[in-house]
């Protein structure tokens, strides 16, 4: 059985958004493009939060077999204790 994933684990989405923020900051300092850095970073934060929510919704659709197993074993323990 695989161990459960940690919630605070850094994934591809976090790495991508961090790299994009770094690229925006460096590009605006160097002068590669003219944009308002604050607006660009706020938009990036909004996109990141929407993608996190979509990822969480996708995870909700997956059945969690471990929870059902735990519930069943708990119910079995209650039955054994009562009987």
C-alpha positions in Angstrom: 0.0 0.0 0.0 1.3 3.5 -0.9 1.8 6.0 1.9 -0.6 9.0 1.7 0.7 12.1 0.0 1.6 15.0 2.3 -0.5 18.1 1.9 2.4 20.4 2.1 4.4 18.6 -0.5 5.8 20.8 -3.3 4.5 19.7 -6.7 4.7 20.7 -10.3 2.1 23.4 -10.0 4.1 25.1 -7.2 7.3 24.9 -9.1 5.8 26.2 -12.3 4.2 29.2 -10.5 7.4 30.0 -8.6 9.4 29.9 -11.8 6.8 32.1 -13.5 7.0 34.7 -10.7 10.8 34.6 -10.7 10.8 35.1 -14.5 8.3 38.0 -14.2 10.4 39.7 -11.5 13.7 39.3 -13.4 12.2 40.3 -16.7 10.7 43.5 -15.3 14.0 44.4 -13.5 16.1 43.8 -16.6 13.5 45.6 -18.8 12.8 42.7 -21.1 9.2 43.8 -21.2 7.1 46.7 -19.9 4.4 45.5 -17.5 3.3 46.3 -14.1 5.0 43.8 -11.9 2.4 44.0 -9.1 -0.5 43.4 -11.4 1.3 40.5 -13.1 2.1 38.8 -9.7 -1.5 39.3 -8.5 -2.8 37.7 -11.6 -0.4 34.8 -11.2 -1.6 34.3 -7.6 -5.2 34.2 -8.8 -4.3 31.6 -11.5 -2.4 29.6 -8.9 -5.4 29.6 -6.5 -7.8 28.6 -9.2 -5.6 25.7 -10.3 -5.2 24.6 -6.6 -9.0 24.5 -6.3 -9.4 22.5 -9.5 -6.8 20.1 -8.3 -8.6 19.7 -4.9 -11.9 19.1 -6.7 -10.3 16.5 -8.9 -9.0 14.7 -5.8 -12.5 14.7 -4.3 -13.7 12.6 -7.2 -11.3 9.8 -6.5 -12.6 7.1 -4.3 -10.7 6.6 -1.1 -10.5 2.9 -0.3 -8.5 3.4 2.9 -11.3 5.4 4.6 -13.9 2.7 3.7 -11.6 0.0 5.1 -11.1 2.0 8.3 -14.8 2.5 8.7 -15.5 -1.2 8.2 -12.8 -2.3 10.6 -14.2 0.2 13.2 -17.7 -1.2 12.7 -16.4 -4.7 13.0 -14.7 -3.8 16.3 -18.0 -2.4 17.6 -19.8 -5.5 16.6 -17.3 -7.7 18.3 -17.4 -5.7 21.5 -21.2 -5.8 21.6 -21.4 -9.5 20.8 
